[in-house]
């Protein structure tokens, strides 16, 4: 069994998912650091945690199950939304064009 250090988890997420919001990096890192991972490398632990969170919190997966849908079908239905979110998180955020916060324009 393996436990991963918090700093290593955060570094991994920020490198592989630079678009992931800071609050989510913190949440995922803490969740992963608290568990013992049996034969799972860090990348797999991150993937499992992100997929699970997005499935249960950002889709109607649980509602589909409550309405009697089979687990495999419910997962198949919500996976495109999960994949889209992960795709966004894998990209580095674009810098905002224009004035920076606190910058005063010429008058």
TIPAPA-226276 format. One record per residue (C-alpha): residue number from 1; x, y, z. Coordinates in Angstrom, 2 decimals. Layout:
<sites>
+-----+---------+---------+---------+
!   k !       u !       v !       w !
+-----+---------+---------+---------+
! NUM !       X !       Y !       Z !
...
+-----+---------+---------+---------+
</sites>
This chain:
<sites>
+-----+---------+---------+---------+
!   k !       u !       v !       w !
+-----+---------+---------+---------+
!   1 !    0.00 !    0.00 !    0.00 !
!   2 !    1.17 !    3.51 !   -0.72 !
!   3 !    0.40 !    6.90 !    0.73 !
!   4 !    1.45 !    9.86 !   -1.36 !
!   5 !    2.90 !   13.07 !    0.12 !
!   6 !    0.63 !   16.10 !   -0.21 !
!   7 !    3.27 !   18.23 !   -1.98 !
!   8 !    3.92 !   15.49 !   -4.57 !
!   9 !    0.20 !   15.17 !   -5.28 !
!  10 !   -0.25 !   18.93 !   -5.71 !
!  11 !    2.78 !   19.10 !   -7.99 !
!  12 !    1.46 !   16.22 !  -10.10 !
!  13 !   -1.99 !   17.77 !  -10.48 !
!  14 !   -0.62 !   21.24 !  -11.32 !
!  15 !    1.72 !   19.75 !  -13.94 !
!  16 !   -0.79 !   17.42 !  -15.63 !
!  17 !   -3.92 !   19.53 !  -15.05 !
!  18 !   -2.75 !   23.18 !  -15.15 !
!  19 !   -6.31 !   24.39 !  -15.74 !
!  20 !   -7.62 !   22.76 !  -12.57 !
!  21 !   -8.77 !   25.48 !  -10.13 !
!  22 !   -6.71 !   25.96 !   -6.98 !
!  23 !   -9.57 !   24.96 !   -4.68 !
!  24 !   -9.98 !   21.70 !   -6.61 !
!  25 !   -6.23 !   20.98 !   -6.51 !
!  26 !   -6.35 !   21.40 !   -2.75 !
!  27 !   -9.46 !   19.22 !   -2.40 !
!  28 !   -8.14 !   16.41 !   -4.61 !
!  29 !   -4.71 !   16.50 !   -2.98 !
!  30 !   -6.17 !   16.15 !    0.50 !
!  31 !   -8.49 !   13.34 !   -0.57 !
!  32 !   -5.65 !   11.40 !   -2.21 !
!  33 !   -3.21 !   11.97 !    0.67 !
!  34 !   -5.65 !   10.52 !    3.21 !
!  35 !   -6.01 !    7.16 !    1.45 !
!  36 !   -3.82 !    4.10 !    1.21 !
!  37 !   -3.50 !    3.22 !   -2.48 !
!  38 !   -3.02 !   -0.47 !   -3.23 !
!  39 !   -0.71 !   -0.89 !   -6.25 !
!  40 !   -1.84 !    2.42 !   -7.77 !
!  41 !    0.72 !    4.91 !   -9.03 !
!  42 !    0.10 !    8.58 !   -8.27 !
!  43 !   -1.30 !    9.34 !  -11.72 !
!  44 !   -3.88 !    6.59 !  -11.37 !
!  45 !   -4.85 !    7.80 !   -7.89 !
!  46 !   -5.36 !   11.31 !   -9.27 !
!  47 !   -7.41 !    9.99 !  -12.19 !
!  48 !   -9.65 !    7.84 !  -10.01 !
!  49 !  -10.25 !   10.67 !   -7.56 !
!  50 !  -11.03 !   13.27 !  -10.24 !
!  51 !  -13.29 !   10.92 !  -12.19 !
!  52 !  -15.21 !    9.93 !   -9.08 !
!  53 !  -15.66 !   13.52 !   -7.89 !
!  54 !  -16.81 !   14.75 !  -11.29 !
!  55 !  -19.15 !   11.79 !  -11.76 !
!  56 !  -20.90 !   12.28 !   -8.43 !
!  57 !  -20.77 !   16.07 !   -8.07 !
!  58 !  -20.92 !   17.46 !  -11.61 !
!  59 !  -23.30 !   15.09 !  -13.40 !
!  60 !  -26.70 !   13.52 !  -12.87 !
!  61 !  -25.09 !   10.08 !  -12.35 !
!  62 !  -26.59 !    9.49 !   -8.90 !
!  63 !  -30.04 !   10.56 !  -10.10 !
!  64 !  -29.81 !    8.12 !  -13.01 !
!  65 !  -29.00 !    5.32 !  -10.57 !
!  66 !  -31.88 !    6.32 !   -8.29 !
!  67 !  -34.23 !    6.06 !  -11.26 !
!  68 !  -33.15 !    2.47 !  -11.85 !
!  69 !  -30.56 !    2.84 !  -14.59 !
!  70 !  -27.81 !    0.23 !  -14.60 !
!  71 !  -24.45 !    1.48 !  -13.34 !
!  72 !  -22.62 !    0.79 !  -16.62 !
!  73 !  -25.23 !    2.70 !  -18.64 !
!  74 !  -25.25 !    5.63 !  -16.20 !
!  75 !  -21.45 !    5.84 !  -16.38 !
!  76 !  -21.55 !    5.70 !  -20.17 !
!  77 !  -24.06 !    8.55 !  -20.28 !
!  78 !  -22.15 !   10.92 !  -17.99 !
!  79 !  -18.63 !   10.14 !  -19.24 !
!  80 !  -18.64 !   12.74 !  -22.07 !
!  81 !  -19.25 !   15.52 !  -19.51 !
!  82 !  -16.44 !   14.20 !  -17.30 !
!  83 !  -14.09 !   13.94 !  -20.28 !
!  84 !  -14.90 !   17.53 !  -21.28 !
!  85 !  -14.08 !   18.86 !  -17.82 !
!  86 !  -10.82 !   16.92 !  -17.66 !
!  87 !   -9.90 !   18.20 !  -21.13 !
!  88 !  -10.34 !   21.78 !  -19.90 !
!  89 !   -8.25 !   21.09 !  -16.80 !
!  90 !   -5.44 !   19.61 !  -18.91 !
!  91 !   -4.99 !   22.90 !  -20.76 !
!  92 !   -3.05 !   25.81 !  -19.36 !
!  93 !   -5.42 !   28.73 !  -18.66 !
!  94 !   -5.22 !   31.53 !  -21.19 !
!  95 !   -3.82 !   34.81 !  -19.94 !
!  96 !   -6.33 !   37.63 !  -19.84 !
!  97 !   -5.71 !   40.32 !  -22.40 !
!  98 !   -6.06 !   43.94 !  -21.49 !
!  99 !   -5.44 !   45.67 !  -18.21 !
! 100 !   -4.20 !   43.85 !  -15.15 !
! 101 !   -6.06 !   44.09 !  -11.88 !
! 102 !   -5.21 !   47.40 !  -10.25 !
! 103 !   -3.74 !   48.87 !  -13.43 !
! 104 !   -4.84 !   52.42 !  -14.16 !
! 105 !   -5.40 !   53.47 !  -17.77 !
! 106 !   -4.01 !   56.61 !  -19.35 !
! 107 !   -6.38 !   59.55 !  -19.12 !
+-----+---------+---------+---------+
</sites>
